[in-house]
Amino acid sequence: MLTPGDVVELDLGTPTGSEAGLRRPAVVVTAGRILRGNPNVVQVVLLTRTIRESGAEVAIEPDDANGLTTRSAAQCQHVRSVATIRIPERTGNVGPVVLGEIRETLALLLDL
């Protein structure tokens, strides 16, 4: 079962325009109470190894808990819903501090 903050691998196919695509990691941002119901679709924020100085991204350092091998950035501007069938594996979890930073950035972007 997925939990908030899980780092998962996705295959998003061929991107169009400025969309993120291909196979890449992402962080699950769906609320825990929703995940406990085993939904068919979850919300994720995509990760990139290209670090930009952007207020829409959150830097994440690799560690044993998150399973990342390189410094990455959560691209909060690329939040999307994906079918759980697109998630072949879970590689770790970013933890509550980084998840909180991602959710705070999402709230700013979405004016929540």
Backbone as a chain_set.jsonl record, in Angstrom:
{"seq": "MLTPGDVVELDLGTPTGSEAGLRRPAVVVTAGRILRGNPNVVQVVLLTRTIRESGAEVAIEPDDANGLTTRSAAQCQHVRSVATIRIPERTGNVGPVVLGEIRETLALLLDL", "coords": {"N": [[0.842, -1.183, 0.0], [0.526, 2.22, -0.811], [1.951, 5.166, 0.723], [1.778, 8.588, 1.937], [4.37, 10.63, 0.633], [5.885, 8.611, -0.425], [8.439, 7.531, -2.646], [8.227, 6.795, -5.945], [8.518, 4.875, -8.99], [7.725, 5.865, -12.277], [6.297, 5.377, -15.534], [5.862, 7.588, -17.883], [5.59, 7.88, -20.57], [5.922, 9.432, -23.847], [6.762, 12.833, -23.751], [4.886, 15.89, -24.297], [5.39, 19.079, -25.598], [6.325, 21.154, -22.935], [5.917, 19.265, -21.001], [6.719, 16.849, -18.466], [8.146, 13.67, -18.969], [8.679, 10.242, -19.984], [10.501, 7.615, -18.222], [10.577, 8.094, -14.811], [11.275, 9.128, -11.398], [8.862, 9.896, -8.798], [7.044, 11.685, -6.244], [4.592, 10.63, -4.028], [1.776, 12.48, -3.21], [-0.79, 12.332, -2.342], [-3.338, 12.366, 0.154], [-3.109, 10.539, 3.244], [-5.483, 9.361, 4.298], [-6.986, 8.972, 2.022], [-5.334, 7.26, 0.559], [-5.466, 4.987, 2.166], [-7.803, 3.828, 1.347], [-7.137, 2.444, -0.906], [-6.973, 3.676, -3.648], [-7.566, 3.895, -7.237], [-6.305, 5.849, -8.609], [-3.738, 8.188, -7.989], [-2.18, 11.203, -6.675], [0.783, 12.745, -7.731], [4.056, 14.269, -7.518], [6.447, 15.058, -9.824], [9.92, 14.124, -10.123], [13.16, 15.496, -10.82], [16.567, 15.436, -11.987], [17.715, 17.731, -12.748], [18.53, 20.621, -11.339], [16.97, 23.579, -10.602], [16.802, 27.052, -9.891], [14.094, 27.649, -8.681], [11.014, 28.776, -7.438], [9.044, 26.941, -7.522], [9.972, 24.44, -7.085], [11.318, 21.811, -5.011], [14.233, 20.974, -3.431], [15.802, 17.81, -2.985], [17.833, 15.808, -1.081], [19.736, 12.84, -1.653], [19.241, 9.843, 0.232], [19.343, 6.939, 2.425], [16.714, 6.395, 3.162], [14.984, 7.593, 1.246], [15.766, 6.456, -1.117], [16.832, 7.635, -3.361], [19.45, 8.271, -5.738], [20.82, 10.445, -6.597], [21.054, 14.023, -6.12], [17.969, 15.6, -6.258], [15.046, 17.323, -7.582], [11.818, 18.125, -6.565], [9.326, 18.692, -8.739], [7.021, 20.755, -8.371], [5.33, 22.149, -10.027], [4.636, 20.26, -11.805], [2.616, 18.586, -10.833], [0.468, 15.809, -10.895], [-2.21, 13.536, -11.664], [-2.113, 10.037, -11.543], [-2.714, 6.724, -12.708], [-2.659, 3.992, -10.497], [-1.713, 1.678, -11.598], [0.347, 2.476, -13.192], [2.504, 2.544, -11.537], [5.149, 0.77, -10.994], [6.989, 0.234, -8.965], [8.013, 1.005, -5.593], [10.446, 3.029, -4.159], [11.33, 4.258, -1.866], [10.893, 6.727, 0.768], [10.288, 10.165, 1.235], [9.96, 11.343, 3.697], [8.487, 13.21, 6.499], [9.274, 15.963, 6.689], [10.319, 16.869, 4.172], [8.106, 16.143, 2.593], [6.231, 17.899, 3.702], [7.331, 20.356, 2.852], [7.006, 20.095, 0.09], [4.196, 19.936, -0.088], [3.547, 22.45, 0.94], [4.608, 24.111, -1.037], [3.013, 23.302, -3.19], [0.548, 24.255, -2.235], [1.019, 27.025, -2.382], [1.392, 27.344, -5.164], [-1.114, 26.585, -6.115], [-2.751, 28.333, -4.91], [-4.013, 27.769, -2.431]], "CA": [[0.0, 0.0, 0.0], [1.262, 3.474, -0.873], [1.785, 6.13, 1.803], [2.229, 9.92, 1.529], [5.816, 10.805, 0.639], [6.584, 7.513, -1.103], [9.109, 7.772, -3.918], [7.821, 5.712, -6.837], [8.957, 4.967, -10.379], [6.61, 5.974, -13.219], [6.577, 5.465, -16.962], [4.893, 8.571, -18.355], [5.531, 7.918, -22.021], [6.55, 10.532, -24.567], [6.219, 14.14, -23.345], [4.449, 16.864, -25.29], [5.755, 20.43, -25.181], [7.157, 21.246, -21.732], [5.546, 18.24, -20.033], [7.705, 15.845, -18.079], [7.758, 12.373, -19.511], [9.586, 9.103, -19.92], [10.521, 6.93, -16.926], [11.168, 8.985, -13.811], [10.709, 9.009, -10.053], [7.883, 10.889, -8.367], [6.664, 11.604, -4.831], [3.146, 10.541, -3.815], [1.315, 13.564, -2.341], [-2.172, 12.052, -1.957], [-3.549, 12.261, 1.608], [-3.106, 9.183, 3.794], [-6.837, 8.809, 4.447], [-7.403, 8.541, 0.686], [-4.515, 6.096, 0.21], [-5.937, 3.813, 2.913], [-8.905, 3.247, 0.585], [-6.563, 1.82, -2.103], [-7.547, 4.289, -4.853], [-7.01, 3.515, -8.54], [-5.558, 7.01, -9.094], [-3.113, 8.975, -6.922], [-1.526, 12.427, -7.115], [2.231, 12.701, -7.562], [4.9, 15.368, -7.996], [7.564, 14.442, -10.529], [11.275, 14.495, -9.719], [14.158, 15.678, -11.868], [17.94, 15.633, -11.526], [18.087, 19.088, -13.142], [18.191, 21.523, -10.238], [16.764, 24.961, -11.036], [16.475, 27.985, -8.809], [12.694, 27.952, -8.951], [10.153, 28.712, -6.268], [8.084, 25.857, -7.724], [10.648, 23.156, -6.899], [11.871, 21.523, -3.685], [15.422, 20.125, -3.539], [15.804, 16.613, -2.131], [19.132, 15.133, -1.037], [19.586, 11.386, -1.595], [19.598, 9.14, 1.47], [18.881, 5.547, 2.45], [15.263, 6.329, 3.341], [14.224, 7.937, 0.046], [16.186, 5.592, -2.219], [17.37, 8.389, -4.495], [20.904, 8.124, -5.877], [21.381, 11.76, -6.889], [20.252, 15.163, -5.668], [16.823, 15.753, -7.154], [14.111, 18.389, -7.252], [10.397, 17.842, -6.753], [8.782, 19.709, -9.641], [5.634, 20.946, -7.929], [4.563, 22.611, -11.173], [4.263, 19.07, -12.569], [1.741, 17.701, -10.072], [-0.496, 15.153, -11.782], [-2.875, 12.312, -11.223], [-1.71, 8.871, -12.335], [-3.296, 5.44, -12.319], [-1.708, 3.207, -9.704], [-1.138, 0.652, -12.466], [1.586, 3.055, -13.743], [3.539, 2.547, -10.495], [5.673, -0.591, -10.865], [7.753, 0.017, -7.74], [8.239, 2.041, -4.58], [11.874, 2.945, -3.852], [11.618, 4.845, -0.566], [9.965, 7.741, 1.238], [11.02, 11.402, 1.499], [9.795, 11.731, 5.099], [7.499, 14.265, 6.75], [9.779, 17.334, 6.497], [10.336, 17.157, 2.731], [6.715, 16.09, 2.139], [5.625, 19.158, 4.123], [7.822, 21.411, 1.96], [6.354, 19.892, -1.208], [2.783, 20.31, 0.049], [3.498, 23.913, 1.106], [4.84, 24.685, -2.359], [1.782, 23.051, -3.944], [-0.479, 25.179, -1.751], [1.327, 28.348, -2.943], [1.135, 27.308, -6.597], [-2.548, 26.409, -6.382], [-3.443, 29.37, -4.162], [-4.9, 27.104, -1.46]], "C": [[0.887, 1.246, 0.0], [0.973, 4.338, 0.348], [2.255, 7.498, 1.318], [3.749, 10.039, 1.649], [6.584, 9.679, -0.02], [7.224, 8.001, -2.388], [8.812, 6.547, -4.777], [8.412, 5.945, -8.217], [7.723, 4.985, -11.269], [7.127, 5.897, -14.642], [5.494, 6.345, -17.556], [4.813, 8.678, -19.869], [6.221, 9.144, -22.596], [5.928, 11.865, -24.155], [5.794, 14.979, -24.546], [4.799, 18.251, -24.77], [6.687, 20.412, -23.986], [6.78, 20.23, -20.665], [6.75, 17.38, -19.675], [7.223, 14.513, -18.626], [8.821, 11.335, -19.275], [9.517, 8.431, -18.546], [11.238, 7.825, -15.928], [10.555, 8.722, -12.446], [9.724, 10.135, -9.768], [7.601, 10.671, -6.893], [5.136, 11.593, -4.746], [2.741, 11.627, -2.822], [-0.146, 13.393, -1.917], [-2.264, 11.878, -0.445], [-3.635, 10.803, 2.051], [-4.486, 8.574, 3.9], [-7.39, 8.343, 3.109], [-6.639, 7.276, 0.29], [-4.961, 4.838, 0.939], [-7.104, 3.116, 2.225], [-8.449, 2.561, -0.7], [-7.155, 2.379, -3.398], [-6.872, 3.765, -6.124], [-6.146, 4.621, -9.13], [-5.001, 7.757, -7.888], [-2.471, 10.214, -7.528], [-0.041, 12.331, -6.778], [2.853, 14.007, -8.026], [6.135, 14.708, -8.592], [8.893, 14.968, -10.023], [12.165, 14.64, -10.943], [15.533, 15.79, -11.222], [18.454, 17.01, -11.904], [17.596, 20.049, -12.064], [18.121, 22.953, -10.773], [16.498, 25.81, -9.795], [15.051, 28.465, -9.054], [11.893, 27.845, -7.669], [9.129, 27.601, -6.36], [8.699, 24.484, -7.49], [11.242, 23.045, -5.503], [13.043, 20.564, -3.865], [15.352, 18.98, -2.537], [17.179, 15.962, -2.231], [18.914, 13.626, -0.968], [19.966, 10.852, -0.217], [19.018, 7.73, 1.427], [17.364, 5.444, 2.524], [14.503, 6.615, 2.05], [14.629, 7.122, -1.175], [16.709, 6.319, -3.44], [18.884, 8.247, -4.538], [21.594, 9.444, -6.187], [20.468, 12.841, -6.327], [19.168, 15.406, -6.712], [15.989, 16.949, -6.722], [12.695, 17.899, -7.529], [9.818, 18.992, -7.555], [7.298, 19.903, -9.333], [4.747, 21.495, -9.04], [4.111, 21.452, -12.056], [3.456, 18.087, -11.723], [0.739, 17.095, -11.055], [-1.097, 13.936, -11.12], [-2.424, 11.187, -12.135], [-2.428, 7.635, -11.812], [-2.244, 4.65, -11.561], [-1.078, 2.088, -10.523], [0.157, 1.147, -13.127], [2.753, 2.999, -12.757], [4.063, 1.129, -10.291], [6.442, -0.839, -9.571], [7.832, 1.265, -6.873], [9.699, 1.912, -4.179], [12.246, 3.524, -2.499], [10.548, 5.843, -0.175], [10.774, 8.979, 1.621], [10.913, 11.865, 2.942], [8.909, 12.949, 5.256], [7.999, 15.687, 6.492], [9.745, 17.708, 5.016], [8.915, 17.116, 2.169], [5.988, 17.38, 2.51], [6.049, 20.316, 3.242], [7.153, 21.309, 0.585], [4.898, 20.347, -1.127], [2.62, 21.821, 0.226], [3.686, 24.611, -0.241], [3.622, 24.475, -3.255], [0.679, 24.036, -3.541], [-0.249, 26.593, -2.3], [0.999, 28.394, -4.438], [-0.349, 27.29, -6.935], [-3.408, 27.428, -5.639], [-4.465, 28.781, -3.183], [-4.726, 27.682, -0.074]], "O": [[1.878, 1.312, 0.727], [-0.105, 4.258, 0.936], [3.05, 7.573, 0.382], [4.34, 9.605, 2.638], [7.803, 9.766, -0.166], [6.632, 8.785, -3.131], [9.102, 5.414, -4.392], [8.762, 7.07, -8.573], [6.785, 4.219, -11.053], [8.254, 6.302, -14.926], [4.351, 5.917, -17.718], [4.046, 9.485, -20.394], [7.004, 9.809, -21.917], [4.707, 12.019, -24.202], [6.284, 14.793, -25.66], [4.526, 18.56, -23.61], [7.718, 19.741, -24.007], [7.265, 20.315, -19.537], [7.673, 17.206, -20.471], [6.02, 14.271, -18.727], [9.738, 11.519, -18.475], [8.571, 8.659, -17.793], [12.364, 8.261, -16.166], [9.461, 8.168, -12.34], [9.75, 11.184, -10.411], [7.881, 9.601, -6.352], [4.471, 12.451, -5.327], [3.288, 11.698, -1.721], [-0.678, 14.239, -1.199], [-1.365, 11.303, 0.169], [-4.159, 9.949, 1.336], [-4.656, 7.387, 3.623], [-8.188, 7.407, 3.068], [-7.223, 6.336, -0.249], [-4.85, 3.738, 0.398], [-7.368, 1.943, 2.488], [-9.282, 2.138, -1.502], [-7.773, 1.638, -4.163], [-5.751, 3.259, -6.082], [-5.35, 4.377, -10.038], [-5.695, 7.94, -6.887], [-2.241, 10.278, -8.736], [0.34, 11.897, -5.691], [2.268, 14.751, -8.813], [6.789, 13.894, -7.939], [8.991, 16.102, -9.555], [11.951, 13.99, -11.966], [15.656, 16.187, -10.064], [19.515, 17.423, -11.435], [16.393, 20.26, -11.905], [19.093, 23.468, -11.327], [16.02, 25.31, -8.777], [14.836, 29.56, -9.575], [12.085, 26.908, -6.894], [8.416, 27.335, -5.393], [8.028, 23.468, -7.673], [11.62, 24.044, -4.89], [12.871, 19.464, -4.392], [14.906, 19.149, -1.402], [17.634, 15.608, -3.319], [17.994, 13.174, -0.287], [20.896, 11.349, 0.419], [18.29, 7.378, 0.499], [16.788, 4.493, 1.995], [13.495, 5.967, 1.771], [13.903, 7.101, -2.169], [17.001, 5.687, -4.456], [19.529, 8.117, -3.498], [22.813, 9.555, -6.056], [19.281, 12.617, -6.089], [19.441, 15.412, -7.913], [16.192, 17.514, -5.647], [12.412, 17.334, -8.585], [9.819, 20.136, -7.101], [6.435, 19.289, -9.96], [3.529, 21.322, -8.994], [3.293, 21.641, -12.956], [3.601, 16.875, -11.884], [0.227, 17.785, -11.937], [-0.564, 13.39, -10.154], [-2.358, 11.353, -13.353], [-2.711, 7.522, -10.62], [-1.073, 4.641, -11.939], [-0.006, 1.598, -10.167], [0.972, 0.339, -13.573], [3.873, 3.368, -13.108], [3.496, 0.366, -9.509], [6.545, -1.98, -9.12], [7.734, 2.397, -7.344], [10.159, 0.809, -3.886], [13.361, 3.309, -2.024], [9.439, 5.822, -0.707], [11.822, 8.864, 2.256], [11.704, 12.703, 3.374], [8.61, 13.642, 4.283], [7.203, 16.543, 6.107], [9.202, 18.75, 4.651], [8.554, 17.963, 1.352], [5.209, 17.898, 1.71], [5.23, 21.173, 2.912], [6.782, 22.322, -0.007], [4.424, 21.066, -2.005], [1.662, 22.406, -0.281], [2.999, 25.587, -0.542], [3.241, 25.378, -4.0], [-0.028, 24.577, -4.391], [-1.207, 27.285, -2.646], [0.404, 29.357, -4.921], [-0.786, 27.9, -7.911], [-4.636, 27.397, -5.724], [-5.612, 29.222, -3.113], [-5.391, 27.244, 0.866]]}, "num_chains": 1, "name": "protein.A"}
